[in-house]
Each structure stands twice: as structure tokens, then as C-alpha cells.
């Protein structure tokens, strides 16, 4: 278990650096280097991993896409489109809290890279009247974006698991449905705890539901075009953001000087460094082979199956911050223990996914989380406090479903 101890030291180091107000990007980059040293990787291998992550075309596209999201959002905000869209949505539901929760939940239906950054400006605008803290906004934007991850077939947690284990997607969706329901309910309860219903929304009910709905769609049409190009035509987010951002600059008649001013004020070097830091950390962690060694050691020690099913996905997810990493690394190891030929097998899968996704949500390496923190300038410590209770309740629900499912199928 030496590998686990070393990784534990790295995670503790990240937490300590954050507490000492070290920039998160520098903390992650530094931890990636320390990780390589602790596992005795040759310096040339560390350099190769860092260079590969830094200049990988896909990583460069992700950084470009997220920077374009910042500029795109700033243009929409300055033009007034965002505020008018939020006003229309408020006119439909007449409760700002519903609007704030719906925005990331609706955008979260589409597993688009950078989706948290697409919803963050909208949540900020919609929640102005609620006077929420940066940490509360971070929680709402982040949590409601991920409520579908347990059940939506387009998310890696569902379709990749089904592919690896050779089980129908529908079985996973059905078993995990209580987790999505509880995630929504806990998000509402803890996200809006102590937040009373504000005065009627900005929209005007006299214009009617249809008019408000059309107004909402019209003012957010550039955003919907981005989603349409990305999802329906498989255009990379970097390209769809570039096309649409260029289009609204012309449509809204922004002068070059005005555009340059927006670019200077909204481009974020810290955000780019954060993404590169995460990618470098992931590259070096993969090079160490530590996660495979830890999983193998736990199975060799004779740890109870249910403990393995819970710990291995949660551990990999927390350390890497990637859903695909915990699914791809843990399920091949767990496959012999899942008893998929029996009725109780699907409940082992459900428990593994619940633990992995919850570990993923709490991971300091989770890109959506750190991007949202950065956008709202929120405290990581205070944001974690908001997430602990709903995460714990979601995990407790998974345990209850697991026990009940085994009892029914047994």
C-alpha cells in the first residue's frame, strides 16, 4: 500500500497549499511534479508527460474553448441578451430559485466539455436578486449540472460502464434512477436553505407564457446554436464557440476596439493553467501505474467485495477527477467480483457508480468544479462544506438501494 500512501501525501499537499492561498493551478502543477518524483519516474518521463499534456491538440482545443466561453458570455452579457433571457425565464416560472436551478440542470442534459462555464454566467445573472454568496452560486451551478450523471445514457458513467461490463444501458439507468432523484431533492434543499422566495421575477406575466418562452429562446439563440453544432453535428466546442462568437460580434455590431477591451478583461491565464495542470497531473499519474497497483493490492489482501466495489471507484475518481478514469480503471478490476449473472449484480454496479461519481464530485481535480470556483472567485473550503451533506445523503441512498436490491433479488 506504499502507492496509496504516496498518493495520499500528494493530495494532502494540494489541500495544504490551497489553505496557504497558493494558486490552485500552481498547487496542481507542483503536485504533478512531486507525484513523478515520489514514484521515481525518470525526469525525462516527467518532461515527456508534461509536454504531451501541454501540447496535445485536444487539450489545446479545450483551453481555447473555455477561453472563448468567457468571451462569448461577456459579449452576451454586455449586449443585454443574457439579462433579457433570464427575465423571460423568470416570467415563466415566477420564482427565481427555480430559474437558478433549471439553468445548469438543462445545460447539464448535454455532456459538453466546458458546460459548467456555459451555465455559470447565466446562473450569476439569474441569481442577482437572491444575493447569493460565491460559494452558494458555485454549489448550485456545479451540483445541478451533475444530477443527470447517474442516469443519462450520454454520460460516460452510464454508456462506458455498460460497454465494459456488457450489460444493457436501461438496467443501469433504472438502478441509478433513485440517485438522480435524491440528488435533485438534496440540491434544492441545501442549495436554497435559508433563501426565501424573492419578489416576483423580472419577466412580465401579462405577455403570456408563449411570449416569454419565445423571448427566452430568441435571446439565447447563440447559445443554442453552440449546443446544436456541438451535439448534432459533432463539431468540437472550440470550433462551434469560435464560429458563434464571431457571428454575434458581427450581428451585435461590436467594434474591434470594444471586442479587444472585452478580451483583455475576460481572458483568464489562471483558467488555462488550471486545465493544463489537471491534464499534466493525469498524464503523470497514468505513467506511474499507481492506480492499477493499488487495485491489485486491495484484491490480494482479501478485502470484502462490497468494500472493494465502493473504495476502488471512489479512490480513482477522487484522485483523477475524471469519470472516464474511474470507470475505465476500476470496472475491469472489479468485473470478476460483480456477480453479473445474478439479479444482485446490477446493484453492485449501481453502488460502484454512486461511489465513483460522488468521489468525482468531491475531487479537487474535477475540472468543472475548479472552473466554477475560479469563475465566481469562491472559497474551495466553504464550497466543500455545502457539498458534503448532499453527497453523503446520495451515498446513503445508494447503500439503501443496494441492500434493498440484494434482499429483493436474493
Buried (B, 14 or more C-beta within 10 A) or exposed (E): EEBBEBBEBBBEBBBEBBEEEBBBBBBBBBBBBBBBEBBEBEEEBBEBBBEBBBEBEEBBBBBBBBBBBBBBBBBBBBBEBBBBBBBBBBBBBEBBBBBBBBBBBBBBBBBBBBBBBBBBBBBBBBBEBBEBBBBBBBBBBBBBBBBBBBBBEEBBBBBBBBEBBEBEBEBBBEBBBBBBBBBBBBBBEBBBEEBEEBEEBBBBBEEEEEBBBEBBEEBBBBBEBBBBBBBEEEBBBBBBBBBBBEEBBEEBEBEEEBBEBBBEEBBBEEBBBBBBBBBBBBBBBBBBEBBBBBBEBBBEEEEEBBEBBBBBBBBBBBBBBBBEBBBBBBBEBBEEBBEBEEEBBBBBBBBBBBBBBBBBBBBBBBBBBBBBBBBBEBBBEBBBEBBEEBBEBBBEBBBEBBEEBBEEEE
